[in-house]
Amino acid sequence: MRMAEKNLEHNHTQEDKLNQAAIQRAANGQSFAIIFASTAMTASIVFFATGHQIAGGVLLSPPVVMLVRTLLGRSPKDDKEDRSGK
């Protein structure tokens, strides 16, 4: 009986570690996305200010698309599942 309890406790500990790792990975991804979007938006503003509208528009597109996807609650994973028919 004790052996089963120890095994169950070990499983809970492992699940907790996996959950914490997933949370940390998601936080790192969000940080990277914020840095990427901020850099692209800043560069696009500089390009627009210097008269390079095409370059500014190209750099402004990814952050806008990311924002729209976030507001719609969609992720690339959702799109893959939609295409595969699941």
C-alpha positions as CSV (number, residue, x, y, z in Angstrom):
1,M,0.0,0.0,0.0
2,R,2.8,2.4,0.9
3,M,4.5,1.6,-2.4
4,A,1.4,2.6,-4.3
5,E,1.1,5.9,-2.3
6,K,4.8,6.7,-3.1
7,N,4.2,6.0,-6.7
8,L,1.2,8.2,-6.8
9,E,3.1,11.0,-5.0
10,H,5.9,10.7,-7.5
11,N,3.5,10.9,-10.4
12,H,2.0,14.1,-9.0
13,T,5.4,15.6,-8.5
14,Q,6.3,14.8,-12.1
15,E,3.1,16.3,-13.4
16,D,3.7,19.5,-11.4
17,K,7.2,19.8,-12.9
18,L,5.8,19.3,-16.4
19,N,3.1,21.9,-15.9
20,Q,5.6,24.4,-14.5
21,A,7.9,23.8,-17.6
22,A,4.9,24.4,-19.9
23,I,4.0,27.6,-18.2
24,Q,7.6,28.8,-18.4
25,R,7.8,27.9,-22.1
26,A,4.6,29.9,-22.8
27,A,6.0,32.9,-20.9
28,N,9.2,32.8,-22.8
29,G,7.3,32.7,-26.1
30,Q,5.2,35.6,-25.1
31,S,8.3,37.6,-24.2
32,F,9.8,36.8,-27.6
33,A,6.6,37.8,-29.4
34,I,6.5,41.2,-27.6
35,I,10.1,41.9,-28.4
36,F,9.6,40.9,-32.1
37,A,6.4,43.0,-32.4
38,S,7.9,46.0,-30.7
39,T,11.0,46.0,-32.8
40,A,9.1,45.6,-36.1
41,M,6.7,48.4,-35.2
42,T,9.5,50.7,-34.2
43,A,11.4,50.0,-37.4
44,S,8.2,50.5,-39.5
45,I,7.6,53.9,-37.8
46,V,11.2,54.9,-38.7
47,F,10.7,53.8,-42.3
48,F,7.4,55.7,-42.6
49,A,9.1,58.8,-41.1
50,T,11.9,58.6,-43.6
51,G,9.6,58.2,-46.6
52,H,10.0,54.5,-47.2
53,Q,6.3,53.5,-47.1
54,I,6.8,50.0,-48.7
55,A,9.4,48.9,-46.2
56,G,7.3,50.4,-43.3
57,G,4.3,48.5,-44.5
58,V,6.2,45.2,-44.8
59,L,7.5,45.5,-41.3
60,L,4.1,46.6,-39.9
61,S,2.3,43.5,-41.3
62,P,3.6,40.8,-38.9
63,P,2.7,42.7,-35.7
64,V,-0.8,43.5,-37.0
65,V,-1.4,39.9,-38.1
66,M,-0.2,38.7,-34.6
67,L,-2.5,41.2,-32.9
68,V,-5.5,40.2,-35.0
69,R,-4.9,36.5,-34.4
70,T,-4.7,37.2,-30.7
71,L,-7.9,39.2,-30.6
72,L,-9.7,36.5,-32.5
73,G,-8.4,33.9,-30.1
74,R,-6.7,31.9,-32.9
75,S,-3.3,30.3,-33.0
76,P,-1.3,28.6,-35.7
77,K,-2.0,25.3,-34.0
78,D,-5.8,25.9,-34.5
79,D,-5.2,26.6,-38.2
80,K,-3.3,23.3,-38.6
81,E,-6.1,21.4,-36.9
82,D,-8.7,23.1,-39.1
83,R,-6.8,22.1,-42.3
84,S,-6.4,18.5,-41.2
85,G,-10.1,18.2,-40.5
86,K,-9.9,17.5,-36.8
